[in-house]
Amino acid sequence: GINERTFLAIKPDGYQRRLVGDIIRRFERKGFRLVAMKLMQASESLLKEHYFDLRDRPFYNRLVKYMGSGPVVAMVWQGLDVVKTARLMLGETNPADSLPGTIRGDFCVDVSRNIIHGSDSRESAQREIALWFRPDEIVCWQDNAESWIYE
Ligand SMILES: Nc1ncnc2c1ncn2[C@@H]1O[C@H](COP(=O)(O)OP(=O)(O)OP(=O)(O)O)[C@@H](O)[C@H]1O
């Protein structure tokens, strides 16, 4: 949809490596709009809830520990088909499968240090946005079809 939203989080390794500006710049230049952002230390309970679907995977505990090992930059981005396009811009989960030009393809080699998270569907986006943000932390911005064409 035209005003679709997705949840992106720059992981502790992305923050530590000072990639925040580059990552935000990519999404702005692409044409998406930043509608919420906070730099935060995520709690263990938030991270466990966020990764609930992966709770039975062998790397789950390591993943929660890594995500809590430093600040994360939690963001909501809005725009036409942003869920799918953001996933393309991130690259594959495993950086070894990510093409150059994608965030993971350009900046990392290790699946357990892969810089950024992005919602994988509109349903997960809704769930994750509600988990990480209060409604009053999100800017209300509506692009209409005409502004996309004439802006
Ligand atoms: N085999 C693995 N070993 C270590 N960590 C892994 C492994 N597979 C996935 N992860 C970590 O768990 C995260 C979530 O895995 P998932 O399969 O949901 O991939 P994803 O949807 O591409 O990632 P994300 O949810 O972070 O955008 C990955 O981004 C990665 O940090």
The ligand as an SDF file (V2000), in Angstrom:
LIG
                    3D

 31 33  0  0  0  0  0  0  0  0999 V2000
   22.2040  -19.5630   11.8590 N   0  0  0  0  0  0  0  0  0  0  0  0
   22.2210  -18.4350   12.5690 C   0  0  0  0  0  0  0  0  0  0  0  0
   23.1980  -18.2000   13.4810 N   0  0  0  0  0  0  0  0  0  0  0  0
   23.2070  -17.0850   14.2120 C   0  0  0  0  0  0  0  0  0  0  0  0
   22.2950  -16.1000   14.1020 N   0  0  0  0  0  0  0  0  0  0  0  0
   21.3080  -16.2780   13.2090 C   0  0  0  0  0  0  0  0  0  0  0  0
   21.2180  -17.4460   12.4030 C   0  0  0  0  0  0  0  0  0  0  0  0
   20.1160  -17.3240   11.6070 N   0  0  0  0  0  0  0  0  0  0  0  0
   19.5730  -16.1540   11.9270 C   0  0  0  0  0  0  0  0  0  0  0  0
   20.2760  -15.5180   12.8820 N   0  0  0  0  0  0  0  0  0  0  0  0
   20.0070  -14.2150   13.4850 C   0  0  0  0  0  0  0  0  0  0  0  0
   18.6210  -14.1220   13.7820 O   0  0  0  0  0  0  0  0  0  0  0  0
   18.0460  -13.0350   13.0970 C   0  0  0  0  0  0  0  0  0  0  0  0
   16.6330  -13.3750   12.7520 C   0  0  0  0  0  0  0  0  0  0  0  0
   16.6090  -14.4660   11.8870 O   0  0  0  0  0  0  0  0  0  0  0  0
   15.5070  -14.5770   10.7560 P   0  0  0  0  0  0  0  0  0  0  0  0
   15.5760  -15.9690   10.2450 O   0  0  0  0  0  0  0  0  0  0  0  0
   14.2300  -14.0400   11.2800 O   0  0  0  0  0  0  0  0  0  0  0  0
   16.1430  -13.6530    9.6270 O   0  0  0  0  0  0  0  0  0  0  0  0
   15.7540  -12.2000    9.1150 P   0  0  0  0  0  0  0  0  0  0  0  0
   14.2870  -12.0520    9.1450 O   0  0  0  0  0  0  0  0  0  0  0  0
   16.4840  -11.9400    7.8460 O   0  0  0  0  0  0  0  0  0  0  0  0
   16.4720  -11.3190   10.1870 O   0  0  0  0  0  0  0  0  0  0  0  0
   15.8890  -10.0560   10.9440 P   0  0  0  0  0  0  0  0  0  0  0  0
   14.6600  -10.5740   11.6570 O   0  0  0  0  0  0  0  0  0  0  0  0
   17.0000   -9.6800   11.8810 O   0  0  0  0  0  0  0  0  0  0  0  0
   15.6180   -9.0370    9.8820 O   0  0  0  0  0  0  0  0  0  0  0  0
   18.9840  -12.8050   11.9130 C   0  0  0  0  0  0  0  0  0  0  0  0
   18.9530  -11.5020   11.4220 O   0  0  0  0  0  0  0  0  0  0  0  0
   20.3270  -13.1110   12.5200 C   0  0  0  0  0  0  0  0  0  0  0  0
   20.8260  -11.9860   13.2570 O   0  0  0  0  0  0  0  0  0  0  0  0
  1  2  1  0
  2  3  1  0
  2  7  2  0
  3  4  2  0
  4  5  1  0
  5  6  2  0
  6  7  1  0
  6 10  1  0
  7  8  1  0
  8  9  2  0
  9 10  1  0
 10 11  1  0
 11 12  1  0
 11 30  1  0
 12 13  1  0
 13 14  1  0
 13 28  1  0
 14 15  1  0
 15 16  1  0
 16 17  2  0
 16 18  1  0
 16 19  1  0
 19 20  1  0
 20 21  2  0
 20 22  1  0
 20 23  1  0
 23 24  1  0
 24 25  2  0
 24 26  1  0
 24 27  1  0
 28 29  1  0
 28 30  1  0
 30 31  1  0
M  END
$$$$
